[in-house]
Each structure stands twice: as C-alpha cells, then as structure tokens.
Amino acid sequence: MSKILIKNGKVWDGERFYFADVLTENEKISKIADKIDEAAEFEYNASGKIVSAGLVDAHVHMRGINKEFGIHAELSSIPFGVTAAADACGAYGDKALLDTFLLKNVIFVPAGFRNNRAIFDSTEKMIEKYGEKVVGIKAYFDTQISDVQDIKPLYEVVEFAEKKNLMIMVHSSNSPVSMSELLGTLRKGDILTHTYHGGKNNVSEDRFECIKTAKKRGVIIDAGFAGYVHTDFKVFKDAISCGAVPDVISTDITRFSAYKRGGRYGMTMCMSIAKHLGMSEKDIFRAVTSAPAKALGKENEWGHLQVGRCADLAVFDHTDEGFDLTDMAGNRIESENGYRCVLTVVYGELVYKD
C-alpha cells in the first residue's frame, strides 16, 4: 500500500497535540497539513480520534527471546498501537529472530545475583550474542527473586554497565533497601521500573520526594504496570496528585498476564488506568511515545510523527473499552471507557484495523 491518508484527527507528534491530516507514502510520512486532498489507496476518517506516533513499550517479554514469560511480539503490541518495544530480559533467543519481528525492538540482558553479589558471566555472553540490539542491563533487585540483601550488588551492576556504556533497568518490587537509597545509586538515563509498587520500601514512604529528586538527576521513572501485580493504584494515584508522574508507561506484558487482567490487557489499558487515576492526556501520550524512545536511545527513529520520518503511527479512540482491576493491596478501579486502538500502521503498511 503506497499511500495512506488519515483525515480530521487530533495529531500527537510526540510533543504536542494539534488537528491535521496525515499522509504516508511508501515507508515515510510525506505530508502533515490542515487539509490534504490527495488520492490514496486507503483513507480513514479519524474525526474525534487521536492520530499518534506509534507507541513505544519499554518493558515487554517476547516469545523466543524470553523463555519463561515470553508472549507473541506482534499479537501483544500491534493491536494496541505499539510499533516498537524493549524486551526487558532477553536471554534465550538470538539476534536473527529479533530481526524477523515486525515490531521494532531492542533488549535488556539480565545480570545475576548470588550471595549478595552481582555475577556477569551470562551477561557477557548475551551482550556478545545480541550485539547492537542490547541497550541495557536488567537487574531484578528483588529479595523474592534474587539473592540480594543490601545495596552493594546494585552498585556492582552500575559499575559493570558503566564499563559497557549501557544503561540499567531496575526491577524495584521487594527491594531490600529504601527507594531513596535505590534511586540514589542510579545514573542519568538509568530506568527504575515498577516504581509505584505498594510493598515494603515503596516511593510513598517519603511522600515521593525520592522520585522528584531522581527525576531532576535524569533517572527515568517507568510505571512498569504488569496490570495490577507491580502497581498499587493508591500509590500511583497519590504520586500523580503530588506531581511525581512517570516519565514512561510500559506494560511488562507476559504470556501469563495478557488475558487475565480484567479487560483487554495491553498498552491501551495501562494508558486508561493512568488517565483514570488523574494523569493528563499529554503526559500519557508523551510517556508512551517520545519519552520511551529517548530513554532507549531511539529518539531519532521512534516515538515521533513528523514529515520524513518512518510511517509508524496509530489511531486511538476513548470509548467503551472498559476495565475492572483489583491490585494486590485490594484497591479496585473500574471504568466503562478507556483508550482503544482502531488502526496501526508500520513502515507505511496498514497492519491492524479494528
């Protein structure tokens, strides 16, 4: 399909909203203007809807790359407007498989922990295997998953990542130390995920000052929803009220979570939850486009809808896409309405239409 024309939409270009028509030609965005009357092989009236840069999910687990949790990359992304993603624990596949995905991708490779020390033997091998696909190191700084007791092993991960010129993503649920101490170890560009969990050592314990301080230093705050598993809705709502909003919204979608999260789980549900709890639409769309693209070092390729860029885009409605979730602390949220993706275009090709 050489030309696609989307008319009358509210455009989100990665930084701002405005009303315009969008024309794609082959793999590129060829024109954005108030009114475009050119003939196209496919035309869509987006009146009342949002036409966005393709979404970027900074925390997924893809089948073939993640052995235990992986879910089919396209089925968990394209119907939700996601055109690029980062596998947050790539360990078992190979680079050749990643290159076959329609979903654009990068990966984080895991560091291990034993006896309260970080170990990197497997990490080194995976960095060599995946090559330029690797953007960072994933650290499960979680006493229920890893053998960690204090902050020392996380400093070791940071030191290793520094030598490799990589960022780190830290899974922060069940941390052995306060969130203030954890965030204090992270550098500009490092990512904290599952930021709004409600267990011990969570961000509400200092009224979210640790988030505000870390954000000023350039640490990336990721909601890392996992539906309700790693997100306490009261903590998240209070954080939004205090101005401690996430830089990035991600799904942490897995094969175990996709079909039992109180609705059609994917990026659109995470966006709907954020809206329901008080996050502004501008902050939401930035957190799923330009912000994660920049965090992953892909701001020149992903997350922006601009003339000359690759034609990755999606159209969203806010309609009868309900959800009903109860988090691990018993906080229930429900709504009859939510974001719904109605159209996804990748490389200038129509790949999903609701």
Summary of the structure (lengths in Angstrom):
residues: 354
radius of gyration: 19.7
end to end distance: 17.9
largest distance: 65.9
contacts: 1309
relative contact order: 0.17
helix: 24%
strand: 31%
